[in-house]
């Protein structure tokens, strides 16, 4: 089966879009409190839209796929901070599916899952460590999310794109260096931005307002 042709087709995009919408609805239904679920759905939708816009502002594009963007990964991972890891993972998966609709590159089902919904879903694992109100807390959660995405992309590179690796590197080292270079660059850029107090205070303030709204 020509998987790339399927995901480029209208039918493929409709199916992926339906799964994307289903994930967002599921994320709200899994929350017992209806108001909290509606808030999570609204914030997740805004985060996905923002991440999509930022993901298309390319600072540097890698020759074999992947790019450095201004904070698109953090726009997804912050949902984990505000609503927990489960909501963060579902939001990340939905964002991955959106990327699959817009610019898919799929040569097998497992590769497609690793590079899109699973990889971006890992960004939501930030919710595991996003608990306090310090720079260290934000960076700890973001680090977990980025490492999760890096692992998925690294694994995909080793399993499905080994032939692209230069002989001097080998598949394992090349996949790590290649994927780590652009994700690492965006990670450092985001970490520097979050070091600016007003920016990270804005993240904390929005989170506080979300929690206060849910209590009302």
N, C-alpha and C positions, 0 to 999 in steps of 0.2 A: 504494500500500500504506500502511496505517495503522501506521507503525512504533511509535508510542507504545502502541497496543493490543497489538501483538506482544510488546513488552518488559514489558508489564503482565500478560500471560497466563502461565499455569503453564508452558506449553511454552517460551516465551521465557526464563523464569527458569531452567528446567532446562538449556536449551542454554547460556546464559551461565555457569551454575554448572559445567557440564561443562568449558567452556573454561577457567574459573578453576582448577579442579582440575588440568587438563592442564598449565597454565602452571607450577604449583607442582611437579608431578612432573617436568616438563621441566627445571626449574631444578636439580633434584637429579641428574638423569641426565646433564646437561651437565658435571658435575664428575667428573673421572676418579677421584678418591679417593672411595670409597663412604662412608667415615666423614664426610668433609668435606661430601659431598652431603646426608647425613642431618642433619648439624648445620645446614646452610644451610636445609634444608626446615623444620626445627623452629623455628629463629629467625625465618624469614620468616613462618611461620604465626602465631607469637606477635605479631610486629610488626603483621601485618594485623589481628589481633583487637584489639590495643591501639589502633591507629589508628582502627578502626571505632568503638570505645567513645568515644575522644576526639572523633571527628568528630561524634558525636551530643550532645556537650556544647557547646551553642551560646552563645558570648559575645555575638555580634551577627549577625543574619541580614539579608542584603541583600534588597530587595524583588523583584528579578528573578532570584533564584538566587544561590548562593554565601554563605558565612558565615565568620566568624572563630571558630576553635576553639582549644582549648589544646593546641598541639604535635602535632596529628594528622599534619601534613606531615613533621615531623621523625621521627616514629615509623616512617615508611616510608623516608625518605632515609637513616637511620642504617644500614640494611641495606647500602647502598652502601659505607659506611665499613668495616663489618665484613667484607664478602664481595666487594667490588668492584662496578663499575658494571653488569656484566651481570646479576648476581643482584639488584642494586637495582632495575634497570629491570623485570625480570620480576615482582618483588614488587610494585612500584608498579602494574604493569598488572593484576595479580590484585586488588589493592585497588580499582582503578578499576572492574573488573568486578563486584566485590562491591557497590559503590555503585550500579552499573547494575541489579543485582538488587533492591536495597532501595528505591531512589528514582529510577527512571529518568525522564529527560525527553529523548526522542529523536524528532527530526523528519526525520532522514535518516541513512543509514549513516555518511557522513563526519563529520557533526556528532557522532554518538554516539561514534565512535572518537576524535575530537579531545577531547571533553569528559570521556571516561571512561578507557579503557585507555592511550591515548597521553599524555594530560595528566598523569595520575598516574604513569605509567611514567617520565616525565621527572625525577621526584623522585629516582629511582635514579641519575641521572647525577652525584649527589653523590660517587659512588665515583671519579670522575675526579680530584678534588682532595683527597679524604679520605685523606691518607697519614701525616701527622705526628701529634704529640700536643700540639698547641697550640690555643688558642681560635681563632686565625686559620685554622688548617687546617679546623676544624669549620665555621666560618662560610663559608669559601671554597666548600666542597663543598655546603653547604646553599643558598648563594646560586645556584650553578649549577642545582641541582635546581628551586628555586622559579622562577627565570627561565625554565627550560624549560617548566614547567607554565603559567606566565603567558603565554608565547608561544602555546601551543596554545589556551588559553581566549580570548586576544585574537583569534586567527585565526578561531576559531569565532564569536565575537561579530560580527566584520566580515562574515563570509560568510553567516551564518544568522540573525542577530538585529539587523540594521541598522535595521529598522523601529522598534525600540524606542528608538533613539537620539534624544535631543532635537535639534531643528533647530539649536540654538545650538552644538552640539558636532560633529555629524556622526558617522558610524559608526566611523571609525578612532579618533578621539580619545575618544569615549565608551566604546568597548570597552576601551581602555587605562586610562582613569580608573576605570571601573567594576570591572574585574577586578583592577587594581593596588591598589585601595583595600583590599579585604578580604584579599587575599593579602599585601599589604605590611604590614597591621596584624598579621597572624599571624606574618609573618617577623620583625618588630621584637620582638614578644612573645617569640618563641623565642630570638632573639639575646640578649635581656636575660636570659632564664633560663639560657642556656648560659654567660653571663658569671659565674655563680655557680660557684666552683671545685669544690665537692663534686659538683655535678650533672655537669659535663663530665668530671670524674675518674671518675665512675661509668661514663660512656660508654667511656672509655679502658680502664678495668679489665675491663669485660665483653668488649671486643674482645680484650684480652690473654688472657683466659681461654679464649675461643673458639679463638684461635690455638694456645694450649698444649694444649688438648684434641685438636685436629686432629693435633698432632705425636705424641701418645701412641699 
